[in-house]
Amino acid sequence: MLELDLTADIQALRSTFADIQAVVDVDALKADIERLSEEAGAPDLWDDVDNAQKVTSRLSHKQAELKRVTEIEQRLDDLEVLVELAIEMDDDESADEARRELASLKDVIGQLEVQTLLDGEYDPRSAVVTIRSGAGGDDATDFAEMLLRMYLRWAERHKYPVKVMDTSYAEGAGIKSATFEVDVPYAYGTLSVEAGTHRLARISPFGGADKRQTSFAAVEVIPVMEEAVEVEVPEGDIRVDVFRSSGPGGQSVNTTDSAVRITHLPTGLVVSMQNEKSQIQNRAAAMRVLQTRLLLLKREEEAAKKKELAGTITASWGDQMRSYFLYGQQLVKDLRTGYEVGNPAVVFDGDLDGLIAAGIRWRKRKDDDD
């Protein structure tokens, strides 16, 4: 007689899923979709291309979110039916299928539960991520390129649309810096826990005598602002340089000076864009990122001033947050959460969900304590 008692597990998943539905607010989500569908159906929608793209993008994201929630509910119902059939038919194959589906649902609902913890002001937005090599010479620039591939593979695993906006190649190995955009809801809230200083320790492939080398790279994550109207950038405060886009080794990938570099003179912030085909498009993209960075800088300064007045300043910016060990113990360890992965290869291949989820939960506990 087949033994298959998954009742308690399914009930626990339903309870967790009910909490998620309450946070997501399915009724409000449906109302948003209805409103956006009406806007998307307007005859004059594409008279304003920028607004049309925003409306259709929001609609697509909302529809995907609703589909994800409704599909999970259907899968829970189907799982209960599958369990009943397996028991009734005394079918081991159906029982194994039910156990696999239960494990899959636990994973999916767990990921969705983590997303419900993302309740910050900018968490629902898409993200712009910049990786910069730090101390460590060729090892550092190589490490920066490893991190770029890691995040791109992570996005690919989740089928998230990604656009590499700018890449600065090193003279030796790897990259000096790279900027890319992940255009999905909650990309910023999810990836913001990756911001900080990353450390790599390994036997250097670039030096002799098999010496251990430590190198660093910085990861910056900012939200994509639909409109950065809170920050005015006078023309006199910026210097705009145009240049020809290039790939590895200086190989020209563009025959015109379409790449744009904007320097904000008062702060020294620099933003480069070379992904778009025209100089106008690259300038617009660079200005959007610059305005976002200036807005966040302004808010950081205000928050720091409040902390100073309260006497609770903490110098946390740029502190090392994760170490990657590629010799001896072979380990990736997040120094904030204590979360460890004993196989760095899978992490560098984009398996970041465990590290990210631990980071989000750590941040939520930290915010609640504060």
C-alpha positions in Angstrom: 0.0 0.0 0.0 1.4 3.4 -1.1 2.3 5.8 1.7 2.0 9.4 0.6 1.0 11.9 3.3 1.8 15.4 2.0 -1.1 17.1 3.7 0.9 19.0 6.3 3.4 20.2 3.7 0.7 21.4 1.3 -1.2 23.2 4.1 2.0 25.0 5.1 2.5 26.1 1.5 -1.1 27.3 1.2 -0.7 29.3 4.5 2.5 31.0 3.2 1.0 31.6 -0.2 -2.1 33.2 1.4 0.2 35.7 3.2 1.9 36.4 -0.1 -1.4 37.0 -1.8 -2.3 39.5 0.9 0.9 41.4 0.4 0.7 41.4 -3.4 -3.0 42.5 -3.2 -4.3 40.6 -6.2 -7.5 42.8 -6.5 -5.4 45.9 -6.7 -3.1 44.2 -9.3 -6.1 43.3 -11.4 -7.4 46.9 -11.2 -3.9 48.2 -12.3 -4.0 45.8 -15.3 -7.4 47.0 -16.3 -6.4 50.6 -16.1 -3.2 50.1 -18.0 -5.0 48.0 -20.6 -7.3 50.9 -21.3 -4.3 53.3 -21.6 -2.6 50.8 -23.9 -5.6 50.6 -26.1 -5.9 54.4 -26.6 -5.7 55.3 -30.4 -3.2 58.1 -29.7 -1.0 56.0 -27.4 2.0 56.0 -29.7 1.9 59.7 -30.4 4.2 59.9 -27.3 6.6 57.0 -27.8 8.3 57.4 -24.4 5.0 57.3 -22.5 3.7 54.4 -24.7 6.8 52.3 -23.9 6.3 53.0 -20.2 2.6 52.1 -20.3 3.2 48.9 -22.2 6.2 47.9 -20.0 4.2 48.5 -16.8 1.3 46.5 -18.3 3.6 43.6 -19.2 5.2 43.5 -15.8 1.8 43.6 -14.0 0.4 40.8 -16.2 3.5 38.7 -15.5 3.1 39.2 -11.8 -0.5 38.2 -11.8 0.2 35.2 -14.0 2.9 34.0 -11.6 0.5 34.2 -8.6 -2.4 32.5 -10.4 -0.2 29.8 -11.8 1.0 28.9 -8.3 -2.5 28.7 -7.0 -3.4 26.4 -9.9 -0.4 24.2 -9.2 -1.3 23.8 -5.5 -4.8 22.7 -6.6 -3.3 20.3 -9.2 -0.9 18.9 -6.6 -3.7 18.0 -4.2 -5.5 16.2 -7.1 -2.2 14.4 -8.0 -1.7 13.2 -4.5 -5.3 11.9 -4.3 -4.9 10.0 -7.6 -1.5 8.5 -6.6 -3.1 7.1 -3.4 -6.2 5.9 -5.1 -4.3 4.2 -7.9 -1.5 3.0 -5.6 0.9 4.5 -8.2 4.5 5.0 -7.2 5.3 7.0 -10.4 2.5 9.5 -9.6 3.7 9.7 -6.0 7.3 10.5 -7.2 5.8 13.2 -9.5 3.9 14.7 -6.6 7.0 14.8 -4.4 9.0 16.6 -7.2 6.2 19.1 -7.7 6.0 19.7 -3.9 9.7 20.5 -3.9 9.4 22.8 -6.9 6.5 24.7 -5.3 8.4 25.1 -2.1 11.2 26.7 -4.1 8.9 29.0 -6.2 6.8 30.1 -3.2 10.0 30.7 -1.2 11.3 33.0 -3.9 8.0 34.8 -4.0 8.0 35.1 -0.2 11.4 36.8 -0.3 10.0 39.3 -2.9 7.3 40.3 -0.5 10.1 41.5 1.9 11.0 44.1 -0.7 9.0 47.0 0.5 11.5 49.9 0.1 10.6 53.0 -1.8 12.6 52.0 -4.9 12.5 48.2 -4.5 9.9 47.7 -7.3 12.0 49.4 -9.9 14.4 48.0 -12.5 18.1 48.2 -11.7 21.3 49.6 -13.2 24.3 47.8 -12.0 27.9 49.0 -12.3 30.9 46.8 -11.6 34.4 48.4 -11.1 37.7 46.7 -10.6 39.6 47.6 -7.5 43.0 46.8 -6.0 44.7 43.8 -7.4 46.0 44.6 -10.9 45.1 42.0 -13.6 43.5 39.8 -11.0 41.1 42.6 -10.1 40.1 43.4 -13.7 39.7 39.7 -14.4 37.6 39.4 -11.2 35.4 42.3 -12.3 34.7 40.4 -15.6 33.9 37.2 -13.6 31.3 39.2 -11.6 29.8 40.7 -14.8 29.4 37.2 -16.2 28.0 35.9 -12.9 25.2 38.5 -12.9 24.4 38.2 -16.6 24.2 34.4 -16.1 21.9 34.9 -13.1 19.6 37.1 -15.2 19.7 34.6 -18.0 18.7 31.8 -15.6 15.6 33.8 -14.7 14.9 35.0 -18.3 15.3 38.6 -17.2 16.0 41.1 -20.0 19.4 42.7 -19.7 21.1 45.5 -21.6 24.8 46.0 -21.2 25.1 49.8 -21.4 28.8 50.4 -21.2 32.0 48.3 -20.9 35.6 49.6 -20.3 38.1 46.9 -21.1 41.4 46.6 -19.3 44.7 46.7 -21.2 45.5 43.3 -19.8 42.8 40.8 -18.7 39.2 41.5 -17.9 37.4 44.9 -17.6 37.9 48.1 -15.7 34.2 48.6 -15.4 30.8 47.6 -16.8 27.3 49.0 -16.5 24.2 47.0 -17.3 20.4 47.3 -16.8 18.1 44.6 -15.6 14.6 45.5 -16.7 12.1 43.6 -14.5 10.0 44.6 -11.5 11.9 44.4 -8.2 15.3 44.1 -9.9 16.6 46.9 -7.8 15.2 45.5 -4.5 16.6 42.1 -5.3 20.0 43.2 -6.5 20.6 46.0 -4.1 21.8 43.5 -1.5 24.7 42.8 -3.9 26.1 46.3 -3.6 29.4 46.7 -1.8 33.0 45.4 -2.0 33.6 41.9 -3.2 36.9 40.1 -2.5 38.5 37.3 -4.4 41.3 35.1 -3.0 43.0 32.7 -5.3 46.3 31.5 -6.8 46.9 34.1 -9.5 46.9 32.9 -13.1 48.8 36.1 -14.0 51.8 35.8 -11.7 54.6 33.4 -11.1 55.6 31.2 -8.2 51.9 30.2 -7.6 51.4 33.0 -5.1 48.1 33.7 -3.5 46.5 36.9 -4.7 43.7 38.9 -3.1 41.8 41.3 -5.4 38.7 43.5 -5.0 35.8 44.8 -7.1 33.0 47.2 -6.2 29.4 46.6 -7.2 27.0 49.6 -7.3 23.2 49.1 -7.8 20.9 52.0 -8.4 17.1 52.0 -9.3 15.9 53.1 -12.7 14.0 56.3 -12.2 11.1 56.9 -14.6 11.7 60.6 -14.2 14.5 62.2 -12.2 12.6 65.5 -11.9 13.9 66.1 -8.4 17.4 66.8 -9.6 18.2 69.7 -11.9 21.5 69.4 -13.8 22.5 72.7 -15.3 24.5 72.5 -18.5 27.3 74.4 -16.9 27.7 71.6 -14.3 28.5 68.9 -16.8 31.2 68.1 -19.4 30.1 65.9 -22.3 32.8 64.0 -24.2 32.0 61.9 -27.3 34.1 59.1 -28.5 34.0 56.0 -30.7 32.6 52.8 -29.1 35.1 50.0 -28.9 35.3 46.4 -27.9 38.2 44.2 -26.5 41.6 45.2 -27.7 40.3 48.5 -29.2 38.4 46.7 -32.0 36.0 49.3 -33.4 32.4 48.4 -33.1 31.1 51.7 -34.4 32.1 53.9 -37.2 30.9 57.2 -35.7 31.6 59.0 -32.4 28.3 57.9 -30.8 29.5 56.9 -27.3 29.0 59.6 -24.7 30.8 60.3 -21.4 29.2 62.8 -19.0 31.2 64.2 -16.1 29.3 66.0 -13.3 31.9 68.7 -12.4 30.7 69.5 -8.8 30.8 65.9 -7.6 33.1 64.2 -10.1 30.5 61.6 -11.0 31.2 60.1 -14.4 28.7 58.1 -16.5 29.6 56.6 -19.9 27.2 55.0 -22.4 28.0 53.3 -25.7 25.3 50.7 -26.2 22.8 52.8 -28.3 23.3 53.5 -32.0 23.1 57.3 -31.8 24.9 59.9 -29.7 21.5 61.4 -28.8 20.3 58.1 -27.4 23.5 57.5 -25.4 23.4 61.0 -24.0 19.8 60.6 -22.9 20.6 57.2 -21.2 23.7 58.7 -19.5 21.8 61.7 -18.2 19.1 59.4 -16.8 21.7 57.4 -14.8 23.5 60.6 -13.7 20.3 62.2 -12.4 19.5 59.0 -10.5 22.9 58.9 -8.9 22.7 62.6 -8.0 19.2 62.0 -6.5 20.5 59.1 -4.4 23.6 61.0 -3.4 21.4 63.8 -2.2 19.3 61.4 -0.1 22.4 59.7 1.3 23.8 63.0 2.4 20.5 63.9 4.1 20.3 60.5 5.8 24.0 60.9 6.9 23.2 64.3 8.4 20.3 62.9 10.4 22.6 60.1 11.7 25.3 62.7 12.6 22.8 64.7 14.6 21.6 61.6 16.3 25.2 60.5 17.0 24.9 57.2 15.2 27.2 57.5 12.2 28.5 54.2 10.8 31.1 54.1 8.0 29.7 51.2 6.0 30.0 52.3 2.4 32.5 50.2 0.5 32.9 47.7 3.3 33.7 44.2 2.2 30.5 42.2 2.1 31.4 38.9 0.4 34.6 36.8 -0.1 35.2 34.2 -2.8 37.9 31.7 -2.0 39.2 29.7 -5.1 42.0 27.9 -3.3 42.1 25.3 -0.5 38.6 25.4 1.0 36.8 26.5 -2.1 34.1 28.7 -0.6 31.9 31.7 -1.1 30.9 33.4 2.1 28.7 36.5 2.7 30.2 38.3 5.7 26.9 40.0 6.6 24.6 37.0 6.7 27.1 34.2 7.3 25.5 32.4 4.3 28.1 30.0 2.6 28.3 28.1 -0.7 30.9 25.4 -0.9 31.1 25.4 -4.7 32.2 28.8 -6.1 31.9 27.5 -9.7 28.1 27.4 -9.4 28.0 30.8 -7.9 30.1 32.3 -10.7 27.8 30.5 -13.1 24.9 32.6 -11.8 23.4 30.5 -9.0 23.0 33.5 -6.7 19.4 33.0 -5.4 20.5 31.6 -2.0 22.9 34.4 -1.4 20.5 37.1 -2.5 17.6 35.7 -0.4 19.8 35.6 2.7 20.8 39.2 2.0 17.2 40.3 1.7 16.2 38.6 4.9 19.2 40.0 6.7 18.4 43.5 5.5 14.8 43.2 6.6 15.7 42.0 10.1 18.3 44.9 10.3 15.7 47.5 9.2 13.1 46.1 11.7 15.7 46.3 14.5 16.5 49.9 13.6 
